[in-house]
């Protein structure tokens, strides 16, 4: 068979959980279930303003104290499996960078690091979606990191979450 590489472009999907399905099939076969080498990959598209890090296990959000106004959600940009940036006013001006690392082999914990590049007050919230209680949508294990206005504080938490 000839080498074949196909890119499929689609409109932006709304926030939600999807399954991306790909397979190597004889054209024009339409039954993906009978395709050899079929792969199903979960795809999570978080709502604007949040990231899903470490395979979607951790939901990360940030609100900031807008001067002379109410608290506002920051815009999130996920940079990879473990890290992302938050911006406040200008998408090209990063204000806070955050990463969640698997430190289980070192101290049986997940670690949270956040670097602040602003003097505005903010609240960074990291939720462990693998450790929620109650009904669906019940409270999850959560760490909250707060920077007071007119200060600058980085967060290095190597005791954040257990496995």
N, C-alpha and C positions, 0 to 999 in steps of 0.2 A: 504494500500500500504506500501511496505517496505520503510524505510528511504533510500534515495539515494543522494549521493554527488559525483559529477563528476567534475574533474578538466581537463580542456582542455589546452594543451600546443600548442603554435603556434610559428612560427618564428617571429622575431621582425618585427613590422610593420613600414613602413616609416612614416615620419612626415605627419600629416593630421588629419582630424576630422572623426570619425567613430561612429557607433551606435552599442553598445553591446546589444544583444538580448538574453534573457533567458526566458524559460517557463517550466511549468510542463505539460508534454504531455504524452499520452498513447503511448508507443512504439508499432509499428514503425511509428507513425504519423509524417509526415514531414512538415505539414502546421503549422508553428509557429503562424500564425494569429488566428488560431482557438484554440490555447492552453489556458487553464485557467491560471490565475495568471502570464501572460506574462509581463515581465518588459523590457523596453528599456531604456538604459542609454547612454548618450553621452560620448564619449571617445576622448579626444584631446591628440595627441602625438605631442609635440612641436619639432621643429628642434633642433638639437644638439646646445648647447650654450644658450638656453632660457628656462624659466619656464613659466607656465601658472598658476597663483595663484587665489584663491577665485573663484572656479568654472570655471576657464579659462578666467575670466573677465580681469585680469591684465597680460600683457606680460612683463617679466622681463629679461633684458640682461645686461651683463657687459663686457666691454673691459678694458684691462690693458696695461700700458706702459711697454713693454718688454725692459729691459736694452739693449742698443746698437742695437735696432731693431725697427721695426714698431709696432704700436698698434695691439694687438691680442685679439680675443674673448676668454673669460674664459669658462671653462667647467661648465655646470650647473647640479646640482642634486636636484631634487625636493624632499623634505622631508615629505610633506603632503599637505593638502589643502591650507595652508597659508604661508608656509616657504620653504626655500631651501638654499643650499650652492653653492658657486662658488670656483673652484680651478684653479690655473694658470699652474703649471708645473707638479705637482704630484697629481693624483686623491685622494691620502690618506691625503693630506695636505690642509685643508680648509683655504682659504684666506679671504673670505667675506661671512657672513651669512645675509640673508634678509628675512623679513616677511612683509606681508600686512594684516592688520586687519580691520575688520568692526567696526568702531567706531561710526556708525550712531546714536545709542541711546544716545551717550554722546555729540557729537558736529556736527552731520549730515555730517560726513566725513569718508573716508577711510584713514587709517594711514599707513605710510611706516617707518619701522625701519631697519637699516643696521648696522652691526657690522664689523668693519675692523680689521683684524689680520695680516696686512701687512704694509710695508712702501712704496710699489710701488704705483705709481699713477694709478688711475682707474676712469672710468666713469660708473656709474650705471644708467640704464634707465628703468623707469616703465611707461608703457602705459596702459591707461584705454580703452580697446577695446569696451566698451559700450558707449563711447563718442567720436566717430569719425565723421568727416565731409566729405562732398563731395562724390565722387564715392567710390566704394569698394576699400579698400586700401588707402583711404584718410587719412589725418593727424588725429591723436587721441590726446586726452588730455594726456599730458606727463609731468612727473617730471624727472629731471636729477640731479644726485648727483655726484659731482666731488671731488676726493681726489687728491691733488697735490703730486708729487713724494717727497720722504723723509719726509713725514708727516704720521700721523695716525689719522683718523677722523671717528667717528661714526655719524650716521644720525638718528634723531628722529623727524619725520615729522607727526604731528597729524592734519595737515591741507591739506594733499596731494590731495585728490579727493572728489568731491561731489557725491551724489547719482544721 
